[in-house]
Amino acid sequence: MKQVTIERSKVMSGLDSALKPRLKRRSTFEYVSWVVCILVGIGVLSSVATNPNFKWDVVAKYFTHESILRGLMLTIFLTVASMALGTLLGLGLAIMRASSIKPIAALAGVYITIFRGTPVLVQLIFWFNISALYPNLSIGIPFTDIGTAIDTNAIMGPITAALIGLTLNEAAYMAEIIRGGFSSVGKGQIEAADSLGMSGAMKMRKVIIPQAMPSIIPATGNQVIGMFKGTSLVSVLGVAELLQSAQLIYARTYETIPLLIVASLWYLVMTMLLSYPQSKLEQKYSHTSARVPRKARKVTLTAPEGIAR
């Protein structure tokens, strides 16, 4: 009985020490750094607030302007649509990349290499001018006269080209993210699924994808934020998204800096709003946690030897 009490006291003391906050002694250099940073921050804020060239009254006037809000809505639409379609296509590419059939895996690898190896801006301009290569697209049954021709210029407008370009580029990055998640699944799990006689589709759906999600979801959150900011590139196609809307206004009013500040503030606000759920997802799906739990699990002694359960 005495041994049980001793073992229990050791367990409880170990838990108490784990729950104690770690105290860090602050050095003089840290206090000096705080003072310097505060002074620099006050100086920058004072300069920004008092410089009349920023024209904050113009910024306030156009911050909720109708055309700016329409551009913001189009930016959000392009972000959501491109991420959704890119994720679905990236999942298919990741499955092809992990295939044991060499031609299929090689085809997915070539796609990923091309779209990751060329700038997004070049891809957007390429898709916008695809009609120079294919003026007409024929849809029908091969080796027969059954089919119809579609004018490429009629369907490849600025928004369509932007959506296609962003989606195809994002699919290449999402394919690598998903493939990295697949690689995080232990071989033992796959061998166990094989021993149960699961088919390839069932193994992917029941075993691989659920266990790969903790690695995939946080990285996907980063891609969403990057996509939102990357939509500014479609302004070169004449798409009236957030940046293009600001450019159209300052081309008329010559208030270049205030309108760029308006666009930057909206990008900053939306990025902060997207960062919050992304941080929550990272905390939820993180494999390790640096935080100590608030309450320790109760220790119950079930054997005379003092074994804790």
N, C-alpha and C positions, 0 to 999 in steps of 0.2 A: 504493500500500500504506500509505503514511503517512497519507493521507486517511481510509482505512478505519479505521485505529487511532484517529485523532482522533474520528471520528464515534461509534465504539463507546464510547470513554471518556466522551463526552458523554451517550450514552444510559444507561450504567451509573451515572454520577454523578447523573443525574436520577432514576433508580430508587432509588438510595441515599438521596437527600434526601427522596423520597416515603415511604420506609419508616422514617425517623427519627421517634421520638416527639416530639410537640410539648410543650415545657416551658412551664408557666404559673407565673409568679411569684405566690406567695401574698402577699396584702396583710395589713396589721395588722387591718383590719376583718374579714377572713375568720376569723382566729384568735379575735378577740373574739366573733364570731357563734357559733363552735363552743363556746366556753366558756359563753356565755349559754344556748344550746340544751341543752347537757348539764346545766346547773344546773336549768333549767326541767323537763327530763325527769326528773331525779332527784326534784325536788319533787313532780311529779305522781304518779310511781310510789310514792313514799313515802306520799303521802296516800291513794292507792287501796289500798295494801297494809295500812295501819294503821287505816283507817276501819272500825269494826266494823259499820256499817250496810250495807256491801256483802255481808256474810254469805257469805264465800267457801266456807265449809263446806257451805252449802246449794247453792251453785253447783256444787261438786264432786259433791254427792249426786245432783242432777238432770241433770247434763251427759250422762250415758249412761242416763238413765231410759228405760224401754221405750216409753212414750208419746211421749217426745221423739224417739226414734229412728224410730218409726213415722211421726211427722209429717215428719221429715227425708226419709224414703224417699218419702213422698207429694209433698213439695216437688220432689225430684229428678225424679219421674215427670212432674209437671205441666210442669216446665221442659223436659225432653227431648221430651215429646209435643207441647207447644205450639210449640216451636222447629221440630221436624221438619215438622209440618203447616203451620205458618205460612210456612216457607221454600218448601215446594212450592206453596202457594197464592200466595205472593208472586212466585214465578217466573212463574206463569201471569198474574198481574196485570201484571208488568213487560213480558211479551211483548205483552199486550193494549195496554198504555200506549204501547208503541213501534210499534203497528200503524199502517199507513197508512190503514186504514178508520176514518173519523172516529167513527162511533157506538160502535165497540168501544173506541177510545182514550178517548172521553168517559165511557163507563161505568166503565172502570177508574179514571179520574181522579176521578169522583164518589165511588167506594168509598174511595179513598185519602184524599180530603178529609174525608169523614165520620168515618172511624175514627181519623184522626190529629188531627182537630179536636175530639174529645170525650174527656173523661177516661176512663181505663181503669176506674176504680171505677164510674162511671155505666154503662158498658157491661156490666160484670159484673152489677150489680143489674138492669139492663134484661133481660138474657137469663134471669136467675133468675125474673123475673116475666113472661116472655113469654106464659105461659098466660092472662094477663089480656086479651091481644089475640087470641090464637088458642087457645081452649080445646081444639080438636081439629084435627089435621092429616090431611088426606085425601090418600091416595096411590092413584093409579089412572089410567085412561085418560080424558083430557078428553072432555067432551060425551057420555059414556056412563055407565052405572050400575055399571061395573066398577071396583071400588076398595075401599079399607078406610079406616076412621077410626082415628086413633091419639090417645090421650089425652095431651096435652102435659104435664100434671102428672106423669104416670107416667114419662116419659122425661127430663124436665128436672129432674134432681136437682142438688144442690149441686156435685158433682164434674163432672157433664156441663156445667152452666152455666159453671163456671170454665174448663173446657177449651175450650169454644166461644168464650167471651169473650176469653181470652188468645190463642187461635189467630187469630181474626179481626183482633184489634188488631195482633198481631205481623206478620200478612201485609201490612198496609198499610205498615209500616216496612221490612220486607224488600223489598217491591216497589220502594220508592224507592232502597234500597241497590243492588239488582240493576240497576235502571234507570241509576243512576249508573255502575255497572260497564260496562254496555252503551255508555254515552256515552264511556267512556275508550278504546274501540276506534277506531283511526284509520279515517277514511273510505276510505283507500287499501286497507285490508284488505277492507272490504266491497265495494268496486268490483272488487277482484281476484277475490273469490268470485263476483260477478255475471258477470264475464268468463269464468269457468270453467263457467258454466251451472248453478251450484248452486241447488237449490230453497231456499225460505225456511226449511224445517225443517232441511235439511242445513247451510245457512249458519249458522243459530243454533247447531247442535250442534257443528259442526267448526271454526268460525271465531270467532264472537262470544263464546260462553260460555267457551271455554278462555282467551281473552285477557282476559276481564273478571274472571276469578277472582282475580288479584292485588289488585284493588280491592275485591272482594266479601268475601273470606274474613276479612281483619282486622276489618272493620266487623261482620261476623256474630259474631265472637268477643265483641265488646263487647255485642252484643244478647243473647248467651247469659247473660252476667254480669248484665245488666240484667233479663232475664227471671227469673233465679233469685231476685233480690231482689224483683221485682215480684209474685211469687206470694204474698207476704204479704198482698196486697190481698184475696185470696179468703177470708180469715178472716171477712170480713163476711157471707159466705154460709153460714157454719157448717162450712166444710171444715176438717177436722182436720189441716191442714198444720203446719209447724214453729211458727209464731207462735200459731196457734189452740191447739195442744197445750200450749204454755207458758201461755196464758191460762186454759185449763181447769184447770191445776194450781194457779196462784196464786189463782184464784177459790175454790178449796177450802182452800188453806193460808194465804192472805193474804201470801205471800212474793212480792210483786209485783216488786220490783227484782231480786232474785236470779234469778228465772225469766226476766225480760227480758234479763238479762246472759247467761243460758244460750242463749237464742235468738240474741242478737247475736253471741256467740262462734261458734256454728255457721254463721251467715251469713258471718262474717269468714273462718272456716277454708275453707269451700267456695268463697268468692270468690277466695281466694289460690290454691287448687288449680286453679280455672278460669283464673286469670290467667297461670299458667305456660305452658300450651300456647298460650294466646292470644298471649303475647309471642313464642313461638317461631314461630308462624304469621306474625306481623307481620314478623319478621326474614326469614323465608323468602320471603315474597311482596312485600317492600318493593321499590319501584322503585329506590331509591337507598340506599346504605349509607355510614354515616359512618365505618365501621371500615376501617383500612388492612389489606390482606392481609398475612399473615405472610410469605409467600414470593412473590417476584416471578417472573413467568414468564421462562424463559430466553430470552435474545435471541440469535437466530441470524442471521448476516450471509450472505446468499445472493448478493449481487451486488458487483461491485468498487466500486460507488458507495457502499456502506455502508448499503443500505436494510435496516431491521430488519423481521423478520417475527415 
